[in-house]
Amino acid sequence: MSSQSRPLHVFAAVFETREKAFAFGHPHWGPEPADDVSNEEYAAWEDRNPQWPMKSELRCRTLDSDFVEVIWETTGSEPEAVRHIYGRC
């Protein structure tokens, strides 16, 4: 086992909803095209997916979704006011 350590990056962001936070912080597939689309359109959809805005924005090729965690906290009188995304890049 290698003793080389990798840096840990902590990202903080504010999102309107939990769904938007997870859509940014984790890879996901866009809606699948209808059955009647051409092979070229379907191939283009496959090329665009999965979508992962966080990885694209950070331009970090080594970011692994297994090491990304979205934390959604409720604090005091402002529910869901603190949002964090942790990741190792």
PyMOL CGO cylinders between C-alpha atoms (Angstrom):
from pymol import cmd
from pymol.cgo import CYLINDER

trace = [
    CYLINDER, 0.00, 0.00, 0.00, 1.31, 3.43, -0.93, 0.3, 1, 1, 1, 1, 1, 1,
    CYLINDER, 1.31, 3.43, -0.93, 1.99, 5.90, 1.86, 0.3, 1, 1, 1, 1, 1, 1,
    CYLINDER, 1.99, 5.90, 1.86, 1.59, 8.86, -0.47, 0.3, 1, 1, 1, 1, 1, 1,
    CYLINDER, 1.59, 8.86, -0.47, -1.23, 11.10, 0.70, 0.3, 1, 1, 1, 1, 1, 1,
    CYLINDER, -1.23, 11.10, 0.70, -3.57, 13.08, -1.50, 0.3, 1, 1, 1, 1, 1, 1,
    CYLINDER, -3.57, 13.08, -1.50, -4.89, 16.52, -0.62, 0.3, 1, 1, 1, 1, 1, 1,
    CYLINDER, -4.89, 16.52, -0.62, -8.43, 16.93, 0.67, 0.3, 1, 1, 1, 1, 1, 1,
    CYLINDER, -8.43, 16.93, 0.67, -10.38, 19.87, -0.71, 0.3, 1, 1, 1, 1, 1, 1,
    CYLINDER, -10.38, 19.87, -0.71, -13.40, 21.33, 1.04, 0.3, 1, 1, 1, 1, 1, 1,
    CYLINDER, -13.40, 21.33, 1.04, -15.88, 23.30, -1.03, 0.3, 1, 1, 1, 1, 1, 1,
    CYLINDER, -15.88, 23.30, -1.03, -18.66, 25.45, 0.34, 0.3, 1, 1, 1, 1, 1, 1,
    CYLINDER, -18.66, 25.45, 0.34, -21.59, 26.57, -1.75, 0.3, 1, 1, 1, 1, 1, 1,
    CYLINDER, -21.59, 26.57, -1.75, -25.13, 27.79, -1.25, 0.3, 1, 1, 1, 1, 1, 1,
    CYLINDER, -25.13, 27.79, -1.25, -27.94, 26.12, -3.15, 0.3, 1, 1, 1, 1, 1, 1,
    CYLINDER, -27.94, 26.12, -3.15, -31.63, 26.89, -3.22, 0.3, 1, 1, 1, 1, 1, 1,
    CYLINDER, -31.63, 26.89, -3.22, -32.64, 23.27, -2.78, 0.3, 1, 1, 1, 1, 1, 1,
    CYLINDER, -32.64, 23.27, -2.78, -31.17, 19.96, -1.74, 0.3, 1, 1, 1, 1, 1, 1,
    CYLINDER, -31.17, 19.96, -1.74, -31.90, 18.61, -5.24, 0.3, 1, 1, 1, 1, 1, 1,
    CYLINDER, -31.90, 18.61, -5.24, -29.81, 21.36, -6.86, 0.3, 1, 1, 1, 1, 1, 1,
    CYLINDER, -29.81, 21.36, -6.86, -26.95, 20.65, -4.46, 0.3, 1, 1, 1, 1, 1, 1,
    CYLINDER, -26.95, 20.65, -4.46, -26.96, 16.95, -5.28, 0.3, 1, 1, 1, 1, 1, 1,
    CYLINDER, -26.96, 16.95, -5.28, -27.28, 17.62, -9.03, 0.3, 1, 1, 1, 1, 1, 1,
    CYLINDER, -27.28, 17.62, -9.03, -24.16, 19.81, -8.81, 0.3, 1, 1, 1, 1, 1, 1,
    CYLINDER, -24.16, 19.81, -8.81, -22.16, 17.56, -6.50, 0.3, 1, 1, 1, 1, 1, 1,
    CYLINDER, -22.16, 17.56, -6.50, -22.82, 14.16, -8.07, 0.3, 1, 1, 1, 1, 1, 1,
    CYLINDER, -22.82, 14.16, -8.07, -22.80, 12.77, -11.60, 0.3, 1, 1, 1, 1, 1, 1,
    CYLINDER, -22.80, 12.77, -11.60, -26.23, 12.22, -13.12, 0.3, 1, 1, 1, 1, 1, 1,
    CYLINDER, -26.23, 12.22, -13.12, -27.81, 11.45, -16.47, 0.3, 1, 1, 1, 1, 1, 1,
    CYLINDER, -27.81, 11.45, -16.47, -30.02, 13.90, -18.32, 0.3, 1, 1, 1, 1, 1, 1,
    CYLINDER, -30.02, 13.90, -18.32, -33.46, 12.77, -19.49, 0.3, 1, 1, 1, 1, 1, 1,
    CYLINDER, -33.46, 12.77, -19.49, -33.25, 10.03, -22.10, 0.3, 1, 1, 1, 1, 1, 1,
    CYLINDER, -33.25, 10.03, -22.10, -34.37, 11.00, -25.59, 0.3, 1, 1, 1, 1, 1, 1,
    CYLINDER, -34.37, 11.00, -25.59, -37.64, 9.65, -26.99, 0.3, 1, 1, 1, 1, 1, 1,
    CYLINDER, -37.64, 9.65, -26.99, -37.65, 6.30, -28.77, 0.3, 1, 1, 1, 1, 1, 1,
    CYLINDER, -37.65, 6.30, -28.77, -38.07, 7.93, -32.18, 0.3, 1, 1, 1, 1, 1, 1,
    CYLINDER, -38.07, 7.93, -32.18, -34.83, 10.01, -32.18, 0.3, 1, 1, 1, 1, 1, 1,
    CYLINDER, -34.83, 10.01, -32.18, -32.14, 9.27, -34.72, 0.3, 1, 1, 1, 1, 1, 1,
    CYLINDER, -32.14, 9.27, -34.72, -29.06, 7.20, -33.87, 0.3, 1, 1, 1, 1, 1, 1,
    CYLINDER, -29.06, 7.20, -33.87, -26.96, 10.37, -34.15, 0.3, 1, 1, 1, 1, 1, 1,
    CYLINDER, -26.96, 10.37, -34.15, -29.13, 12.24, -31.64, 0.3, 1, 1, 1, 1, 1, 1,
    CYLINDER, -29.13, 12.24, -31.64, -29.01, 9.30, -29.24, 0.3, 1, 1, 1, 1, 1, 1,
    CYLINDER, -29.01, 9.30, -29.24, -25.22, 9.05, -29.59, 0.3, 1, 1, 1, 1, 1, 1,
    CYLINDER, -25.22, 9.05, -29.59, -24.92, 12.79, -28.88, 0.3, 1, 1, 1, 1, 1, 1,
    CYLINDER, -24.92, 12.79, -28.88, -27.01, 12.31, -25.72, 0.3, 1, 1, 1, 1, 1, 1,
    CYLINDER, -27.01, 12.31, -25.72, -24.71, 9.48, -24.62, 0.3, 1, 1, 1, 1, 1, 1,
    CYLINDER, -24.71, 9.48, -24.62, -21.65, 11.69, -25.25, 0.3, 1, 1, 1, 1, 1, 1,
    CYLINDER, -21.65, 11.69, -25.25, -23.12, 14.44, -23.02, 0.3, 1, 1, 1, 1, 1, 1,
    CYLINDER, -23.12, 14.44, -23.02, -23.75, 12.06, -20.13, 0.3, 1, 1, 1, 1, 1, 1,
    CYLINDER, -23.75, 12.06, -20.13, -23.20, 11.62, -17.34, 0.3, 1, 1, 1, 1, 1, 1,
    CYLINDER, -23.20, 11.62, -17.34, -23.32, 15.29, -16.42, 0.3, 1, 1, 1, 1, 1, 1,
    CYLINDER, -23.32, 15.29, -16.42, -21.30, 16.41, -13.41, 0.3, 1, 1, 1, 1, 1, 1,
    CYLINDER, -21.30, 16.41, -13.41, -21.23, 20.20, -13.06, 0.3, 1, 1, 1, 1, 1, 1,
    CYLINDER, -21.23, 20.20, -13.06, -18.87, 20.17, -10.05, 0.3, 1, 1, 1, 1, 1, 1,
    CYLINDER, -18.87, 20.17, -10.05, -16.18, 18.17, -11.88, 0.3, 1, 1, 1, 1, 1, 1,
    CYLINDER, -16.18, 18.17, -11.88, -16.55, 20.31, -15.00, 0.3, 1, 1, 1, 1, 1, 1,
    CYLINDER, -16.55, 20.31, -15.00, -16.31, 23.55, -13.05, 0.3, 1, 1, 1, 1, 1, 1,
    CYLINDER, -16.31, 23.55, -13.05, -13.26, 22.43, -11.07, 0.3, 1, 1, 1, 1, 1, 1,
    CYLINDER, -13.26, 22.43, -11.07, -11.55, 20.96, -14.16, 0.3, 1, 1, 1, 1, 1, 1,
    CYLINDER, -11.55, 20.96, -14.16, -10.29, 18.16, -11.97, 0.3, 1, 1, 1, 1, 1, 1,
    CYLINDER, -10.29, 18.16, -11.97, -9.82, 14.98, -13.98, 0.3, 1, 1, 1, 1, 1, 1,
    CYLINDER, -9.82, 14.98, -13.98, -9.14, 12.83, -10.92, 0.3, 1, 1, 1, 1, 1, 1,
    CYLINDER, -9.14, 12.83, -10.92, -12.26, 13.76, -8.94, 0.3, 1, 1, 1, 1, 1, 1,
    CYLINDER, -12.26, 13.76, -8.94, -14.00, 10.55, -7.92, 0.3, 1, 1, 1, 1, 1, 1,
    CYLINDER, -14.00, 10.55, -7.92, -17.69, 10.58, -7.02, 0.3, 1, 1, 1, 1, 1, 1,
    CYLINDER, -17.69, 10.58, -7.02, -17.00, 7.96, -4.32, 0.3, 1, 1, 1, 1, 1, 1,
    CYLINDER, -17.00, 7.96, -4.32, -15.12, 10.66, -2.43, 0.3, 1, 1, 1, 1, 1, 1,
    CYLINDER, -15.12, 10.66, -2.43, -17.67, 13.46, -2.75, 0.3, 1, 1, 1, 1, 1, 1,
    CYLINDER, -17.67, 13.46, -2.75, -20.22, 14.06, -0.04, 0.3, 1, 1, 1, 1, 1, 1,
    CYLINDER, -20.22, 14.06, -0.04, -22.98, 16.65, 0.03, 0.3, 1, 1, 1, 1, 1, 1,
    CYLINDER, -22.98, 16.65, 0.03, -23.85, 17.73, 3.57, 0.3, 1, 1, 1, 1, 1, 1,
    CYLINDER, -23.85, 17.73, 3.57, -27.18, 19.46, 4.03, 0.3, 1, 1, 1, 1, 1, 1,
    CYLINDER, -27.18, 19.46, 4.03, -27.59, 20.83, 7.54, 0.3, 1, 1, 1, 1, 1, 1,
    CYLINDER, -27.59, 20.83, 7.54, -30.43, 22.47, 9.41, 0.3, 1, 1, 1, 1, 1, 1,
    CYLINDER, -30.43, 22.47, 9.41, -29.26, 25.20, 11.76, 0.3, 1, 1, 1, 1, 1, 1,
    CYLINDER, -29.26, 25.20, 11.76, -31.36, 27.12, 14.28, 0.3, 1, 1, 1, 1, 1, 1,
    CYLINDER, -31.36, 27.12, 14.28, -34.13, 29.29, 12.91, 0.3, 1, 1, 1, 1, 1, 1,
    CYLINDER, -34.13, 29.29, 12.91, -32.80, 29.15, 9.34, 0.3, 1, 1, 1, 1, 1, 1,
    CYLINDER, -32.80, 29.15, 9.34, -33.50, 25.61, 8.17, 0.3, 1, 1, 1, 1, 1, 1,
    CYLINDER, -33.50, 25.61, 8.17, -31.13, 24.20, 5.61, 0.3, 1, 1, 1, 1, 1, 1,
    CYLINDER, -31.13, 24.20, 5.61, -28.96, 27.31, 5.74, 0.3, 1, 1, 1, 1, 1, 1,
    CYLINDER, -28.96, 27.31, 5.74, -25.55, 25.66, 5.58, 0.3, 1, 1, 1, 1, 1, 1,
    CYLINDER, -25.55, 25.66, 5.58, -24.58, 23.63, 2.54, 0.3, 1, 1, 1, 1, 1, 1,
    CYLINDER, -24.58, 23.63, 2.54, -21.20, 22.01, 1.96, 0.3, 1, 1, 1, 1, 1, 1,
    CYLINDER, -21.20, 22.01, 1.96, -19.69, 19.74, -0.63, 0.3, 1, 1, 1, 1, 1, 1,
    CYLINDER, -19.69, 19.74, -0.63, -16.57, 17.84, 0.34, 0.3, 1, 1, 1, 1, 1, 1,
    CYLINDER, -16.57, 17.84, 0.34, -14.34, 16.26, -2.24, 0.3, 1, 1, 1, 1, 1, 1,
    CYLINDER, -14.34, 16.26, -2.24, -10.92, 14.82, -2.88, 0.3, 1, 1, 1, 1, 1, 1,
    CYLINDER, -10.92, 14.82, -2.88, -9.33, 15.97, -6.10, 0.3, 1, 1, 1, 1, 1, 1,
]
cmd.load_cgo(trace, "trace")
